[in-house]
Each structure stands twice: as C-alpha cells, then as structure tokens.
C-alpha cells in the first residue's frame, strides 16, 4: 500500500465508528486517511461528521435506482472515484453485491457484533444473549458475497454478565468493536495484509 493509504468509509447512521477512525487518522502516525464518506441515505449524523471534518461525502440510495444491481454498480462507481486502498463499512446497513465486490472484493472490511461464525445477521447481541453464551464480542472481516461470512481479520471478546439486557450487552460490544476497528485498520494500512483463503495475515 502507498504512504498513508486512502480509506473510503460507508455509513448508514450516527457514525460513531467513523468518528473513531477520523480521530485516529488525525495523527499522521496512524498511517491512513479518510478521503471520502458515503451513505445509503441523506441527513444522517455520519455524513455530518464527515462534513465537519472537511471530508467529501456522497449518497447512493437504493430507491433512486431501478434495481439493486444498478445501485450496487453506482455505489462502486462513487467509491472508485476516490481511489481507495481500503473500503470500511462502518455501520453500513446494506449488503454490497457482485458489481461492488468485483472491484473492491478483498479490499472491503466490515464489523459484526458477535464472534463469527456464531450468530450472523442483524441480531447478534440478542441471539447471543438468548442462547446463553458466557462470552461474545465483535468480528472484523473481509467482506464477501455472504452475510458476515468473510475471512476474519480480528476478533475481540466481551463477557456476558448475568444482568445484561440486549442494550447493555450491545453497548459494551460497540465500545470493544470501535477499538478493534481502529487498531486493525491502522495495522492493515501501516503493515499491509494478505487474504489467503480463510486466513488474513497482517504484515503481508
């Protein structure tokens, strides 16, 4: 990767993970910089965070396109315009598709609030709590065509307390998830990485 690799971050909501990355990138020693922030909806705090930081933004709404495939291609075009070295899905609530992955597969990462391969999908913390596990956590993975199935970059463990609710557990997972995301994306930027089947090696 080049000096200070270029990150494009995609968001759908408040952008707390994005803010953590922006704060980290403010230090040149972190090794990466956010060059654009995209979203699948207007008027969200994630976009406002980027604008306050002076970072270009773009929006690609599924409903503005005649098919999901056309949206997927348009999203890829918008991302490509900023020539990213790494694409970070930071609370981006849409699945990217074949057109996007044909251009950015292997260069796109996402987080999941569970220890993959356990509890995939939208309700990781609730599913973990209902199952009665004693530990859960968060996973950073390289995005593929499945749902939370990509090769694992990093994982962080969060204990499940006896008095946890879904919201208290999810909040603790989010804190650990942000720290893992910032640390791992920084390492990927500074050291490079290699995806070899199901294994991701940093420093590759």
HUQUIZI-V930303 format. One record per pair of residues at least 6 apart in sequence whose C-alpha atoms are under 7 Angstrom apart, sorted by the first residue. I is the first residue (numbers start at 1). J is the second residue. Records with the same first field share a line. If there is no record, write none. Layout:
I = J, J
This chain:
1 = 192
4 = 31, 32, 33
5 = 31, 32, 33, 85, 189
6 = 32, 33, 34, 35, 84, 85, 86
7 = 32, 33, 34, 35, 84, 85, 86, 87, 88
8 = 34, 35, 36, 37, 79, 84, 86, 87, 88
9 = 36, 37, 38, 87, 88, 89, 90
10 = 37, 38, 39, 88, 89, 90, 92
11 = 38, 39, 46, 89, 90, 91, 92
12 = 39, 40, 41, 91, 92, 93
13 = 44, 45, 46, 91
14 = 44, 45, 46
15 = 45, 46
17 = 90, 178
18 = 90
19 = 49
20 = 178, 182
21 = 182
22 = 34
24 = 30
25 = 32, 33
30 = 186
31 = 186, 189, 190
32 = 186, 189
35 = 55, 56, 82
36 = 55, 56, 57, 82
37 = 47, 50, 56, 57, 58
38 = 57, 58, 59
39 = 58, 59, 60
40 = 59, 60, 61, 62
41 = 59, 60, 61
42 = 59
47 = 57
50 = 57
60 = 75
62 = 68, 71
65 = 71
72 = 96, 97, 99, 100
73 = 99, 100
76 = 100
85 = 107
86 = 107, 108
87 = 107, 108, 109
88 = 108, 109, 110
89 = 109, 110
90 = 110
97 = 145
105 = 143, 144
106 = 142
108 = 142, 143
109 = 140, 141, 142, 143
110 = 140, 141, 142, 143
111 = 138, 139, 140, 141
112 = 138, 139, 140, 148
113 = 124, 125, 137, 138, 139, 173
114 = 124, 125, 136, 137, 138, 139
115 = 136, 137, 138, 139, 155
116 = 139
117 = 149
119 = 127, 128
120 = 147, 148
121 = 147, 148
125 = 166, 169, 170
126 = 166
128 = 136
129 = 166
134 = 159, 160
135 = 157, 158, 159, 160
136 = 157, 158, 159, 160
137 = 156, 157, 158, 173
138 = 155, 156, 157, 173, 177
139 = 152, 154, 155, 156
140 = 152, 153, 154, 155, 181
141 = 150, 151, 152, 153
142 = 150, 151, 152, 153
143 = 150
144 = 150
151 = 198, 199, 200
152 = 199, 200
153 = 200
156 = 176, 180
158 = 173
160 = 169
188 = 202
191 = 202, 203
192 = 202, 203, 204
193 = 200, 201, 202, 203, 204
194 = 200, 201, 202, 204
195 = 201
